[in-house]
Amino acid sequence: MNRGRDYPSGRDVLPELLFVERAVVADPITVEVDRPAAVHPRVSGFWRGGEFYRVIKIVETRYEAGETFFRTVTDRGCVDIRRYRQIAPRTLRASVVWEVCAELDAVEIPRSR
């Protein structure tokens, strides 16, 4: 039996997630990272409206001009997070801004072999 990319025995079907956008939002968040001093820290959670959302998995990262989008699965549901730079008009200083840009529903789809 070829074990290279096969599933372990006992598991015939592993679920795959299909994301459906439920609502477009623009809620500012405060992000917590696992290694603040690192060059590329990973998002471990964020504060939204006084509640903490723990990031279980970042499913996808998408880069666009000046923005980065993270499709995340949290302990309170699935959301898209956007990171971008905002420039202050008076000082022309750039600062990083994070926001939840979409709320998602995740549907499990069984894989066929």
Residue pairs with C-beta under 8 A, 6 or more apart in sequence:
7 14
7 113
12 113
13 110
13 111
13 112
13 113
14 110
14 111
15 108
15 109
15 110
15 111
16 108
16 109
16 110
16 111
17 59
17 73
17 106
17 107
17 108
17 109
18 106
18 107
18 108
18 109
19 59
19 71
19 78
19 104
19 105
19 106
19 107
20 104
20 105
20 106
20 107
21 80
21 102
21 103
21 104
22 102
22 103
22 104
22 105
23 102
23 103
24 101
24 102
25 100
25 101
25 102
25 103
26 99
26 100
26 101
27 48
27 49
27 99
27 100
28 97
28 98
28 99
29 46
29 47
29 48
29 81
29 98
29 99
29 100
30 46
30 47
30 98
31 43
31 45
31 46
31 81
31 83
31 98
32 43
32 44
32 45
32 46
32 47
33 41
33 42
33 43
33 44
34 41
34 42
34 44
35 41
35 42
42 58
43 55
43 58
43 70
43 72
43 81
44 54
44 55
45 52
45 53
45 54
45 55
45 74
46 52
46 53
46 55
46 81
46 98
46 100
47 53
48 100
51 76
53 74
53 75
53 76
53 79
54 74
54 75
55 72
55 73
55 74
56 72
56 73
56 74
56 75
57 72
57 73
58 70
58 71
58 72
58 73
59 71
59 72
59 73
60 70
60 71
61 68
61 69
61 70
61 71
62 68
62 69
62 71
63 69
66 84
66 85
67 82
67 83
67 84
68 82
68 83
68 84
69 80
69 81
69 82
69 83
69 101
70 80
70 81
70 82
70 83
71 78
71 80
71 104
72 78
72 79
72 80
72 81
73 106
77 103
77 104
77 106
78 103
78 104
78 105
78 106
79 100
79 102
79 103
79 104
80 100
80 101
80 102
80 104
81 98
81 99
81 100
81 101
82 98
82 99
82 100
82 101
83 96
83 97
83 98
84 96
84 97
85 94
85 95
85 96
85 97
86 94
86 95
86 96
86 97
87 93
87 94
88 94
88 95
